[in-house]
């Protein structure tokens, strides 16, 4: 067996006997391999490698399985997110992946780290057969230097990406020909039946979501920035469409990361070495940092090129989930290494299409835990008979598909750390005011940025507040750069009775959603529930 590019790792202990193995190839070499061996790979005019993930262009959360093992069984939040599988079935799928990888002419091995803090980092080994996947993980993991690579040793976690080969539907517990299987005890992730690269990224995050709480560290699905002078940080949580990525691209602050972080006793750190940004409708005006980061060394996934090899970011003929993966160093204001001090502020972003939540509210620890476990936003549904209705969406801890423990575990860690470090928590509505979607107006990015700036400057820490009669938190009623009439949502509605009914309805949706988590929450957190329609 030959190992190229200084590979010192023998893959035969993994049952892999392929004669040509490439370890930690640099981007230029991976480009060459992709063009030579990938069926549809190409290079865009901006220099990024364009690759395609096949039939699956997004994650397959219903196909994730976790081995039920006595050592971890009682810690895991079993159910729709974490579906149990036996170690025997995992062994079958594991062998299926090994058998497929052994049929390839060449394999790619990438060794990297998850977690910028050396005290908490996870050594990850990725074994795959596509150069595109190797470059993707080169970007998404933290890249070791030459000496670190030579001393890498035994990895803490191994990913076998055999995604081009399907799972056997007749295997016990398989819901389809796709299966993403995690064994915490074997420290392995097996991917079958999907070539979507994001499964590797989120597999690593899922492992971090299990290991971090064991050490008293809070793992979080959020973006993070830091103050340029003090180094203190700020965290932004939010589901898709709430503005998390846009608001973390703050020219007045340093970017720590856009998606996955941990909060330890020493501060916060990014789990990833890069960013995986949505590319749909991308323009240099809308997202200048992301636009310029998509250059040589980046991966553009499932995009369409025009005849001049320019990316048509508006073309969704393959998927609406077009994405770009690039090293965090490609962002000009990124702070490397991606670590910062304890957060002064935590911001929960929600796009409330019902139009009843205030533009900004201050949350007590109990309200913070309640809204953290709830993870609310609202999406605009389709129009029926001329009426457009908002649709409430809840995802616990703003990252439900990736949780391993019960959501209350993460919420308790959040509350403990925010109390210890006197962190302020805010709920910021980036959605509608003066009425719901179709009646009111979307809160402008200008006003939301003014709110975020006031939070970071400390101007809102002593601002005047009023208790919200329905949701119980403190509505901030004065903020520099924001008209006062906007800050009290009920006052901005022409139809006050309609506001009251809509607020009660949304409160009822919160209450209904929280029923699934109430047993694992304290009495104080349950008491932070809004008052609404039962």
MOPEFEN-V125972 format. One record per residue. RES is the residue in three letters. PHI is phi in whole degrees, -180 to 180 (NA if undefined). OMEGA is omega as a letter, one per 30 degrees, with the letter a starting at -180 (999 if undefined). D_CENTER is the distance of its C-alpha to the mean C-alpha in Angstrom with 2 decimals. Layout:
BEGIN
res=RES phi=PHI omega=OMEGA d_center=D_CENTER
res=RES phi=PHI omega=OMEGA d_center=D_CENTER
END
This chain:
BEGIN
res=UNK phi=NA omega=l d_center=37.81
res=UNK phi=-103 omega=l d_center=36.99
res=UNK phi=-119 omega=a d_center=33.97
res=UNK phi=-99 omega=a d_center=33.32
res=UNK phi=59 omega=l d_center=31.99
res=UNK phi=71 omega=a d_center=33.12
res=UNK phi=-66 omega=l d_center=31.44
res=UNK phi=-115 omega=a d_center=32.79
res=UNK phi=-104 omega=l d_center=30.88
res=UNK phi=-90 omega=a d_center=32.84
res=UNK phi=-88 omega=l d_center=30.84
res=UNK phi=-63 omega=l d_center=33.83
res=UNK phi=-61 omega=l d_center=32.79
res=UNK phi=-91 omega=a d_center=29.93
res=UNK phi=83 omega=a d_center=32.58
res=UNK phi=-103 omega=a d_center=31.86
res=UNK phi=-121 omega=l d_center=35.06
res=UNK phi=-63 omega=a d_center=34.11
res=UNK phi=-76 omega=a d_center=36.38
res=UNK phi=-120 omega=a d_center=34.12
res=UNK phi=-125 omega=a d_center=30.96
res=UNK phi=-113 omega=a d_center=29.12
res=UNK phi=-108 omega=l d_center=27.14
res=UNK phi=48 omega=l d_center=24.82
res=UNK phi=-62 omega=l d_center=26.44
res=UNK phi=-71 omega=a d_center=25.90
res=UNK phi=-54 omega=a d_center=24.31
res=UNK phi=-59 omega=l d_center=27.81
res=UNK phi=-68 omega=l d_center=28.89
res=UNK phi=-68 omega=l d_center=25.83
res=UNK phi=-58 omega=a d_center=26.62
res=UNK phi=-58 omega=a d_center=30.16
res=UNK phi=-67 omega=a d_center=29.22
res=UNK phi=-63 omega=a d_center=26.89
res=UNK phi=-66 omega=a d_center=29.69
res=UNK phi=-78 omega=a d_center=32.25
res=UNK phi=-115 omega=l d_center=30.65
res=UNK phi=-83 omega=a d_center=27.84
res=UNK phi=-64 omega=a d_center=29.39
res=UNK phi=-119 omega=a d_center=27.76
res=UNK phi=-67 omega=l d_center=26.15
res=UNK phi=-154 omega=l d_center=27.33
res=UNK phi=-118 omega=l d_center=26.92
res=UNK phi=-76 omega=a d_center=26.17
res=UNK phi=-62 omega=l d_center=28.46
res=UNK phi=-79 omega=l d_center=25.82
res=UNK phi=98 omega=a d_center=25.79
res=UNK phi=-76 omega=l d_center=22.43
res=UNK phi=-80 omega=l d_center=22.64
res=UNK phi=-101 omega=a d_center=22.24
res=UNK phi=-138 omega=a d_center=21.44
res=UNK phi=-129 omega=a d_center=21.10
res=UNK phi=-97 omega=l d_center=19.35
res=UNK phi=81 omega=a d_center=22.20
res=UNK phi=-62 omega=a d_center=22.23
res=UNK phi=-87 omega=l d_center=18.60
res=UNK phi=-115 omega=l d_center=16.44
res=UNK phi=-159 omega=a d_center=13.30
res=UNK phi=-69 omega=l d_center=12.03
res=UNK phi=-120 omega=a d_center=14.80
res=UNK phi=-62 omega=a d_center=13.56
res=UNK phi=-73 omega=a d_center=17.24
res=UNK phi=-103 omega=l d_center=18.29
res=UNK phi=-80 omega=l d_center=16.41
res=UNK phi=-130 omega=l d_center=19.13
res=UNK phi=-129 omega=a d_center=19.60
res=UNK phi=-67 omega=l d_center=23.04
res=UNK phi=-85 omega=a d_center=24.91
res=UNK phi=-128 omega=a d_center=26.64
res=UNK phi=-55 omega=a d_center=28.88
res=UNK phi=-71 omega=a d_center=27.18
res=UNK phi=-125 omega=a d_center=23.78
res=UNK phi=-55 omega=a d_center=24.73
res=UNK phi=-76 omega=a d_center=25.32
res=UNK phi=-90 omega=a d_center=22.00
res=UNK phi=-90 omega=l d_center=19.77
res=UNK phi=-84 omega=a d_center=18.83
res=UNK phi=-75 omega=l d_center=20.58
res=UNK phi=148 omega=a d_center=20.47
res=UNK phi=-67 omega=a d_center=18.57
res=UNK phi=-79 omega=a d_center=15.23
res=UNK phi=-117 omega=a d_center=17.11
res=UNK phi=-92 omega=a d_center=20.23
res=UNK phi=-75 omega=l d_center=22.90
res=UNK phi=-136 omega=l d_center=24.74
res=UNK phi=-83 omega=l d_center=27.78
res=UNK phi=-66 omega=l d_center=28.13
res=UNK phi=-68 omega=l d_center=30.77
res=UNK phi=-68 omega=l d_center=28.51
res=UNK phi=-59 omega=a d_center=25.89
res=UNK phi=-63 omega=l d_center=28.85
res=UNK phi=-64 omega=a d_center=29.87
res=UNK phi=-68 omega=l d_center=26.56
res=UNK phi=-61 omega=a d_center=26.35
res=UNK phi=-66 omega=l d_center=29.88
res=UNK phi=-62 omega=l d_center=29.16
res=UNK phi=-66 omega=l d_center=26.45
res=UNK phi=-62 omega=a d_center=28.92
res=UNK phi=-61 omega=l d_center=31.70
res=UNK phi=-66 omega=a d_center=29.82
res=UNK phi=-60 omega=l d_center=28.71
res=UNK phi=-72 omega=l d_center=32.36
res=UNK phi=-88 omega=a d_center=33.53
res=UNK phi=-83 omega=l d_center=31.78
res=UNK phi=-73 omega=a d_center=33.89
res=UNK phi=-149 omega=l d_center=31.34
res=UNK phi=-126 omega=l d_center=28.13
res=UNK phi=-120 omega=l d_center=25.48
res=UNK phi=-123 omega=l d_center=24.32
res=UNK phi=-123 omega=l d_center=21.69
res=UNK phi=-107 omega=l d_center=21.60
res=UNK phi=-153 omega=a d_center=19.02
res=UNK phi=-115 omega=l d_center=17.31
res=UNK phi=-112 omega=a d_center=14.00
res=UNK phi=110 omega=a d_center=14.41
res=UNK phi=-78 omega=l d_center=16.61
res=UNK phi=-78 omega=a d_center=18.85
res=UNK phi=-58 omega=l d_center=21.57
res=UNK phi=-71 omega=a d_center=22.31
res=UNK phi=-124 omega=a d_center=19.03
res=UNK phi=-72 omega=l d_center=17.88
res=UNK phi=-111 omega=l d_center=17.71
res=UNK phi=-83 omega=a d_center=19.84
res=UNK phi=-115 omega=l d_center=18.34
res=UNK phi=-114 omega=l d_center=20.64
res=UNK phi=-111 omega=l d_center=19.70
res=UNK phi=-119 omega=a d_center=22.69
res=UNK phi=-148 omega=a d_center=22.67
res=UNK phi=-116 omega=a d_center=25.26
res=UNK phi=-114 omega=l d_center=23.69
res=UNK phi=-57 omega=l d_center=23.68
res=UNK phi=-57 omega=l d_center=20.74
res=UNK phi=-68 omega=l d_center=18.58
res=UNK phi=-65 omega=l d_center=20.11
res=UNK phi=-69 omega=l d_center=19.41
res=UNK phi=-57 omega=a d_center=15.76
res=UNK phi=-77 omega=l d_center=15.35
res=UNK phi=-57 omega=a d_center=17.82
res=UNK phi=-80 omega=a d_center=15.41
res=UNK phi=-87 omega=l d_center=12.15
res=UNK phi=-91 omega=l d_center=14.08
res=UNK phi=-83 omega=a d_center=16.41
res=UNK phi=-83 omega=l d_center=19.72
res=UNK phi=-73 omega=l d_center=22.73
res=UNK phi=-75 omega=a d_center=26.01
res=UNK phi=-59 omega=a d_center=29.16
res=UNK phi=-66 omega=l d_center=30.43
res=UNK phi=-63 omega=a d_center=27.16
res=UNK phi=-67 omega=l d_center=27.05
res=UNK phi=-64 omega=a d_center=30.68
res=UNK phi=-102 omega=a d_center=30.07
res=UNK phi=-60 omega=l d_center=26.80
res=UNK phi=70 omega=a d_center=28.64
res=UNK phi=-78 omega=l d_center=27.26
res=UNK phi=-69 omega=l d_center=23.48
res=UNK phi=-83 omega=a d_center=21.67
res=UNK phi=-157 omega=a d_center=19.68
res=UNK phi=-126 omega=l d_center=20.53
res=UNK phi=-108 omega=l d_center=18.83
res=UNK phi=-105 omega=a d_center=21.46
res=UNK phi=-98 omega=l d_center=20.30
res=UNK phi=-113 omega=a d_center=23.19
res=UNK phi=-63 omega=l d_center=21.27
res=UNK phi=-76 omega=a d_center=24.34
res=UNK phi=-111 omega=a d_center=26.32
res=UNK phi=-80 omega=l d_center=26.01
res=UNK phi=-73 omega=l d_center=26.06
res=UNK phi=-84 omega=a d_center=29.43
res=UNK phi=-59 omega=a d_center=29.30
res=UNK phi=-82 omega=l d_center=32.27
res=UNK phi=-68 omega=a d_center=30.49
res=UNK phi=-54 omega=l d_center=30.22
res=UNK phi=85 omega=a d_center=27.05
res=UNK phi=-80 omega=l d_center=25.70
res=UNK phi=-90 omega=a d_center=24.54
res=UNK phi=-163 omega=l d_center=24.66
res=UNK phi=-82 omega=l d_center=25.10
res=UNK phi=-105 omega=l d_center=21.40
res=UNK phi=-151 omega=l d_center=20.39
res=UNK phi=-117 omega=a d_center=17.53
res=UNK phi=-117 omega=a d_center=19.28
res=UNK phi=-116 omega=l d_center=18.41
res=UNK phi=-119 omega=a d_center=21.30
res=UNK phi=-66 omega=a d_center=20.59
res=UNK phi=-74 omega=l d_center=24.29
res=UNK phi=-80 omega=a d_center=24.70
res=UNK phi=58 omega=a d_center=21.49
res=UNK phi=-140 omega=l d_center=20.77
res=UNK phi=-124 omega=l d_center=18.42
res=UNK phi=-114 omega=l d_center=20.36
res=UNK phi=-116 omega=l d_center=19.19
res=UNK phi=-131 omega=l d_center=21.84
res=UNK phi=78 omega=l d_center=22.21
res=UNK phi=-151 omega=l d_center=19.15
res=UNK phi=-105 omega=l d_center=18.81
res=UNK phi=-69 omega=a d_center=15.38
res=UNK phi=-66 omega=a d_center=13.87
res=UNK phi=-61 omega=l d_center=10.22
res=UNK phi=-64 omega=l d_center=11.68
res=UNK phi=-69 omega=l d_center=12.48
res=UNK phi=-57 omega=a d_center=9.22
res=UNK phi=-76 omega=l d_center=7.69
res=UNK phi=-64 omega=l d_center=11.25
res=UNK phi=-64 omega=l d_center=11.24
res=UNK phi=-64 omega=l d_center=8.31
res=UNK phi=-61 omega=l d_center=10.38
res=UNK phi=-63 omega=l d_center=13.42
res=UNK phi=-61 omega=l d_center=12.28
res=UNK phi=-67 omega=l d_center=11.60
res=UNK phi=-88 omega=a d_center=15.21
res=UNK phi=-72 omega=a d_center=16.93
res=UNK phi=-60 omega=l d_center=15.84
res=UNK phi=-62 omega=l d_center=17.41
res=UNK phi=-61 omega=a d_center=20.45
res=UNK phi=-101 omega=a d_center=21.07
res=UNK phi=77 omega=l d_center=20.57
res=UNK phi=-104 omega=l d_center=17.33
res=UNK phi=-92 omega=l d_center=14.49
res=UNK phi=-92 omega=a d_center=11.02
res=UNK phi=-142 omega=l d_center=8.42
res=UNK phi=-94 omega=a d_center=4.92
res=UNK phi=-158 omega=l d_center=6.54
res=UNK phi=-99 omega=a d_center=8.39
res=UNK phi=-148 omega=l d_center=11.85
res=UNK phi=-130 omega=l d_center=15.30
res=UNK phi=-137 omega=l d_center=18.69
res=UNK phi=-71 omega=a d_center=22.26
res=UNK phi=-65 omega=a d_center=24.28
res=UNK phi=-91 omega=a d_center=27.27
res=UNK phi=-82 omega=a d_center=26.37
res=UNK phi=82 omega=l d_center=23.06
res=UNK phi=-67 omega=a d_center=21.80
res=UNK phi=-111 omega=l d_center=18.18
res=UNK phi=-143 omega=a d_center=16.37
res=UNK phi=-113 omega=l d_center=12.96
res=UNK phi=-123 omega=l d_center=11.41
res=UNK phi=-101 omega=l d_center=9.49
res=UNK phi=172 omega=l d_center=9.38
res=UNK phi=-78 omega=a d_center=8.71
res=UNK phi=-56 omega=l d_center=9.40
res=UNK phi=90 omega=a d_center=12.72
res=UNK phi=-92 omega=l d_center=12.99
res=UNK phi=102 omega=a d_center=13.14
res=UNK phi=-59 omega=a d_center=10.26
res=UNK phi=-69 omega=a d_center=10.44
res=UNK phi=-61 omega=a d_center=14.18
res=UNK phi=-76 omega=l d_center=15.03
res=UNK phi=-78 omega=l d_center=13.42
res=UNK phi=-83 omega=a d_center=15.72
res=UNK phi=-107 omega=a d_center=18.64
res=UNK phi=-64 omega=a d_center=21.75
res=UNK phi=-88 omega=a d_center=23.24
res=UNK phi=-134 omega=l d_center=20.60
res=UNK phi=-90 omega=l d_center=18.96
res=UNK phi=-87 omega=l d_center=15.32
res=UNK phi=-92 omega=l d_center=13.90
res=UNK phi=177 omega=a d_center=10.41
res=UNK phi=-110 omega=a d_center=7.92
res=UNK phi=-151 omega=a d_center=4.43
res=UNK phi=-137 omega=a d_center=5.67
res=UNK phi=-143 omega=l d_center=9.23
res=UNK phi=-129 omega=l d_center=12.30
res=UNK phi=-121 omega=a d_center=15.35
res=UNK phi=-108 omega=l d_center=18.60
res=UNK phi=-68 omega=a d_center=22.25
res=UNK phi=-102 omega=a d_center=22.32
res=UNK phi=135 omega=a d_center=19.45
res=UNK phi=-112 omega=l d_center=15.81
res=UNK phi=-149 omega=l d_center=14.43
res=UNK phi=-76 omega=l d_center=11.53
res=UNK phi=-79 omega=a d_center=10.62
res=UNK phi=-103 omega=l d_center=10.43
res=UNK phi=-101 omega=a d_center=13.41
res=UNK phi=-158 omega=a d_center=12.07
res=UNK phi=-127 omega=a d_center=9.90
res=UNK phi=-127 omega=a d_center=8.97
res=UNK phi=-99 omega=l d_center=10.10
res=UNK phi=-67 omega=a d_center=11.60
res=UNK phi=-113 omega=a d_center=15.32
res=UNK phi=-63 omega=l d_center=17.07
res=UNK phi=60 omega=a d_center=19.90
res=UNK phi=-67 omega=l d_center=18.97
res=UNK phi=-138 omega=l d_center=21.95
res=UNK phi=-66 omega=l d_center=23.00
res=UNK phi=-80 omega=a d_center=23.80
res=UNK phi=-77 omega=a d_center=20.55
res=UNK phi=-141 omega=a d_center=18.17
res=UNK phi=-61 omega=a d_center=20.66
res=UNK phi=-66 omega=a d_center=18.43
res=UNK phi=-68 omega=a d_center=16.26
res=UNK phi=-58 omega=a d_center=19.50
res=UNK phi=-76 omega=l d_center=21.39
res=UNK phi=-76 omega=a d_center=18.75
res=UNK phi=-86 omega=a d_center=19.20
res=UNK phi=-139 omega=a d_center=22.38
res=UNK phi=-56 omega=a d_center=23.98
res=UNK phi=105 omega=l d_center=21.63
res=UNK phi=-87 omega=l d_center=18.64
res=UNK phi=-112 omega=l d_center=17.83
res=UNK phi=-106 omega=a d_center=17.96
res=UNK phi=-110 omega=l d_center=17.07
res=UNK phi=65 omega=l d_center=19.24
res=UNK phi=-93 omega=l d_center=20.73
res=UNK phi=-113 omega=l d_center=24.44
res=UNK phi=-100 omega=l d_center=26.92
res=UNK phi=-86 omega=a d_center=30.09
res=UNK phi=-67 omega=l d_center=33.50
res=UNK phi=-95 omega=a d_center=33.08
res=UNK phi=67 omega=l d_center=29.86
res=UNK phi=-83 omega=l d_center=27.90
res=UNK phi=-78 omega=l d_center=24.52
res=UNK phi=-94 omega=a d_center=24.91
res=UNK phi=-70 omega=l d_center=21.55
res=UNK phi=-89 omega=a d_center=23.08
res=UNK phi=-83 omega=l d_center=23.96
res=UNK phi=-111 omega=a d_center=21.86
res=UNK phi=-66 omega=l d_center=24.54
res=UNK phi=-89 omega=l d_center=22.32
res=UNK phi=-168 omega=l d_center=19.11
res=UNK phi=-80 omega=a d_center=17.38
res=UNK phi=-94 omega=l d_center=14.12
res=UNK phi=-72 omega=a d_center=15.48
res=UNK phi=-145 omega=l d_center=13.27
res=UNK phi=-130 omega=l d_center=14.12
res=UNK phi=-118 omega=a d_center=13.17
res=UNK phi=-150 omega=l d_center=15.08
res=UNK phi=-64 omega=a d_center=15.81
res=UNK phi=-65 omega=l d_center=14.89
res=UNK phi=-64 omega=l d_center=18.67
res=UNK phi=-72 omega=l d_center=18.88
res=UNK phi=-90 omega=a d_center=17.72
res=UNK phi=-63 omega=a d_center=21.05
res=UNK phi=-100 omega=l d_center=20.18
res=UNK phi=-70 omega=l d_center=17.72
res=UNK phi=-99 omega=a d_center=19.03
res=UNK phi=-122 omega=g d_center=19.64
res=UNK phi=-65 omega=a d_center=19.56
res=UNK phi=-83 omega=l d_center=16.22
res=UNK phi=-137 omega=l d_center=17.53
res=UNK phi=-155 omega=a d_center=18.90
res=UNK phi=-74 omega=a d_center=20.93
res=UNK phi=-63 omega=a d_center=20.23
res=UNK phi=-67 omega=l d_center=18.68
res=UNK phi=-82 omega=a d_center=21.44
res=UNK phi=-143 omega=l d_center=19.30
res=UNK phi=-121 omega=a d_center=16.22
res=UNK phi=-121 omega=l d_center=15.47
res=UNK phi=-94 omega=l d_center=14.18
res=UNK phi=-94 omega=l d_center=13.95
res=UNK phi=-139 omega=l d_center=15.38
res=UNK phi=-100 omega=a d_center=17.05
res=UNK phi=-85 omega=a d_center=20.10
res=UNK phi=-75 omega=l d_center=22.09
res=UNK phi=-77 omega=l d_center=24.80
res=UNK phi=78 omega=a d_center=25.66
res=UNK phi=-111 omega=l d_center=26.62
res=UNK phi=-80 omega=l d_center=24.13
res=UNK phi=-65 omega=l d_center=25.30
res=UNK phi=-57 omega=l d_center=23.71
res=UNK phi=-154 omega=l d_center=23.18
res=UNK phi=-136 omega=l d_center=23.95
res=UNK phi=-96 omega=a d_center=24.28
res=UNK phi=-111 omega=l d_center=23.10
res=UNK phi=-72 omega=l d_center=25.03
res=UNK phi=-54 omega=a d_center=23.42
res=UNK phi=-70 omega=l d_center=24.21
res=UNK phi=-66 omega=l d_center=22.83
res=UNK phi=-62 omega=l d_center=19.64
res=UNK phi=-64 omega=a d_center=19.25
res=UNK phi=-62 omega=a d_center=20.20
res=UNK phi=-76 omega=l d_center=17.75
res=UNK phi=-68 omega=l d_center=14.89
res=UNK phi=-66 omega=a d_center=15.86
res=UNK phi=-72 omega=l d_center=16.39
res=UNK phi=57 omega=a d_center=13.17
res=UNK phi=-93 omega=l d_center=15.28
res=UNK phi=-151 omega=l d_center=15.33
res=UNK phi=-136 omega=l d_center=17.90
res=UNK phi=-109 omega=l d_center=18.17
res=UNK phi=-85 omega=l d_center=21.50
res=UNK phi=-81 omega=l d_center=23.22
res=UNK phi=-70 omega=a d_center=25.90
res=UNK phi=-87 omega=l d_center=29.38
res=UNK phi=-128 omega=a d_center=32.07
res=UNK phi=54 omega=l d_center=35.70
res=UNK phi=80 omega=a d_center=34.71
res=UNK phi=-114 omega=l d_center=32.50
res=UNK phi=-107 omega=a d_center=28.75
res=UNK phi=-112 omega=l d_center=26.98
res=UNK phi=-66 omega=a d_center=23.58
res=UNK phi=-127 omega=a d_center=21.38
res=UNK phi=-72 omega=l d_center=19.57
res=UNK phi=-130 omega=l d_center=16.11
res=UNK phi=-125 omega=l d_center=14.96
res=UNK phi=-141 omega=a d_center=11.91
res=UNK phi=-55 omega=l d_center=12.73
res=UNK phi=61 omega=a d_center=11.00
res=UNK phi=58 omega=l d_center=8.63
res=UNK phi=-167 omega=a d_center=6.80
res=UNK phi=-51 omega=a d_center=10.06
res=UNK phi=-64 omega=a d_center=9.71
res=UNK phi=-113 omega=a d_center=8.57
res=UNK phi=-76 omega=l d_center=11.20
res=UNK phi=-112 omega=l d_center=14.41
res=UNK phi=-92 omega=l d_center=16.63
res=UNK phi=-59 omega=a d_center=17.82
res=UNK phi=-52 omega=a d_center=15.76
res=UNK phi=-63 omega=l d_center=18.83
res=UNK phi=-62 omega=l d_center=18.42
res=UNK phi=-70 omega=l d_center=15.31
res=UNK phi=-66 omega=l d_center=17.09
res=UNK phi=-66 omega=l d_center=20.22
res=UNK phi=-63 omega=l d_center=18.71
res=UNK phi=-60 omega=a d_center=17.28
res=UNK phi=-64 omega=a d_center=20.78
res=UNK phi=-63 omega=a d_center=22.62
res=UNK phi=-74 omega=l d_center=20.93
res=UNK phi=-69 omega=l d_center=21.20
res=UNK phi=-68 omega=a d_center=24.85
res=UNK phi=-64 omega=a d_center=25.66
res=UNK phi=-105 omega=l d_center=24.38
res=UNK phi=53 omega=a d_center=25.38
res=UNK phi=-81 omega=l d_center=22.04
res=UNK phi=-84 omega=l d_center=22.26
res=UNK phi=-125 omega=a d_center=19.80
res=UNK phi=-128 omega=l d_center=19.80
res=UNK phi=-109 omega=a d_center=18.89
res=UNK phi=-116 omega=l d_center=18.85
res=UNK phi=-92 omega=l d_center=19.59
res=UNK phi=-100 omega=a d_center=18.79
res=UNK phi=-93 omega=a d_center=20.49
res=UNK phi=-107 omega=l d_center=24.22
res=UNK phi=-140 omega=a d_center=27.29
res=UNK phi=74 omega=a d_center=30.97
res=UNK phi=140 omega=l d_center=30.22
res=UNK phi=-78 omega=l d_center=27.60
res=UNK phi=-57 omega=a d_center=26.49
res=UNK phi=96 omega=l d_center=29.76
res=UNK phi=-121 omega=l d_center=31.71
res=UNK phi=-85 omega=a d_center=30.00
res=UNK phi=-123 omega=l d_center=28.20
res=UNK phi=-67 omega=l d_center=24.61
res=UNK phi=-63 omega=a d_center=24.18
res=UNK phi=-70 omega=l d_center=24.47
res=UNK phi=-61 omega=l d_center=21.97
res=UNK phi=-59 omega=a d_center=24.98
res=UNK phi=-72 omega=l d_center=25.30
res=UNK phi=-64 omega=l d_center=21.63
res=UNK phi=-63 omega=l d_center=21.76
res=UNK phi=-62 omega=l d_center=25.02
res=UNK phi=-66 omega=a d_center=23.47
res=UNK phi=-62 omega=l d_center=20.67
res=UNK phi=-61 omega=a d_center=23.49
res=UNK phi=-68 omega=l d_center=25.68
res=UNK phi=-63 omega=a d_center=23.14
res=UNK phi=-68 omega=l d_center=22.73
res=UNK phi=-77 omega=a d_center=26.51
res=UNK phi=90 omega=a d_center=27.32
res=UNK phi=-64 omega=a d_center=29.31
res=UNK phi=-87 omega=a d_center=27.75
res=UNK phi=-60 omega=l d_center=28.29
res=UNK phi=-113 omega=a d_center=31.89
res=UNK phi=-70 omega=a d_center=31.69
res=UNK phi=-70 omega=a d_center=33.60
res=UNK phi=-130 omega=l d_center=31.83
res=UNK phi=-134 omega=a d_center=33.03
res=UNK phi=-72 omega=l d_center=32.08
res=UNK phi=-76 omega=a d_center=30.53
res=UNK phi=-68 omega=a d_center=32.94
res=UNK phi=-97 omega=a d_center=30.48
res=UNK phi=-95 omega=l d_center=27.18
res=UNK phi=82 omega=l d_center=28.91
res=UNK phi=-87 omega=a d_center=26.76
res=UNK phi=-97 omega=l d_center=28.32
res=UNK phi=-78 omega=l d_center=28.15
res=UNK phi=-77 omega=a d_center=28.53
res=UNK phi=-112 omega=l d_center=31.56
res=UNK phi=-148 omega=a d_center=32.07
res=UNK phi=-152 omega=l d_center=29.80
res=UNK phi=-57 omega=l d_center=31.04
res=UNK phi=84 omega=a d_center=30.64
res=UNK phi=-126 omega=l d_center=29.86
res=UNK phi=-58 omega=a d_center=32.80
res=UNK phi=-60 omega=a d_center=33.75
res=UNK phi=-67 omega=l d_center=34.26
res=UNK phi=-74 omega=a d_center=30.57
res=UNK phi=-78 omega=l d_center=29.50
res=UNK phi=-105 omega=a d_center=31.37
res=UNK phi=-60 omega=a d_center=29.95
res=UNK phi=-64 omega=a d_center=33.02
res=UNK phi=-67 omega=a d_center=35.37
res=UNK phi=-84 omega=l d_center=33.68
res=UNK phi=-89 omega=l d_center=34.35
res=UNK phi=-72 omega=a d_center=37.83
res=UNK phi=-101 omega=a d_center=37.95
res=UNK phi=-66 omega=l d_center=37.47
res=UNK phi=-65 omega=l d_center=38.16
res=UNK phi=-66 omega=l d_center=35.45
res=UNK phi=-61 omega=a d_center=32.98
res=UNK phi=-59 omega=a d_center=34.10
res=UNK phi=-68 omega=a d_center=33.76
res=UNK phi=-69 omega=l d_center=30.28
res=UNK phi=-63 omega=l d_center=29.08
res=UNK phi=-64 omega=l d_center=30.68
res=UNK phi=-65 omega=l d_center=29.06
res=UNK phi=-64 omega=l d_center=25.50
res=UNK phi=-59 omega=l d_center=26.39
res=UNK phi=-64 omega=l d_center=27.56
res=UNK phi=-66 omega=l d_center=24.29
res=UNK phi=-60 omega=a d_center=22.59
res=UNK phi=-62 omega=l d_center=25.39
res=UNK phi=-63 omega=a d_center=25.23
res=UNK phi=-62 omega=a d_center=21.51
res=UNK phi=-74 omega=l d_center=22.00
res=UNK phi=-58 omega=a d_center=24.78
res=UNK phi=-70 omega=a d_center=22.49
res=UNK phi=-116 omega=a d_center=21.46
res=UNK phi=-60 omega=a d_center=24.75
res=UNK phi=-63 omega=a d_center=26.38
res=UNK phi=-95 omega=a d_center=23.87
res=UNK phi=-106 omega=l d_center=23.99
res=UNK phi=-74 omega=l d_center=26.84
res=UNK phi=-62 omega=l d_center=29.60
res=UNK phi=-66 omega=l d_center=28.55
res=UNK phi=-70 omega=l d_center=25.07
res=UNK phi=-61 omega=a d_center=26.67
res=UNK phi=-73 omega=l d_center=29.12
res=UNK phi=-84 omega=l d_center=26.45
res=UNK phi=-66 omega=l d_center=26.11
res=UNK phi=-72 omega=l d_center=27.41
res=UNK phi=-103 omega=a d_center=30.81
res=UNK phi=-158 omega=a d_center=30.85
res=UNK phi=-68 omega=l d_center=32.07
res=UNK phi=-72 omega=999 d_center=32.01
END
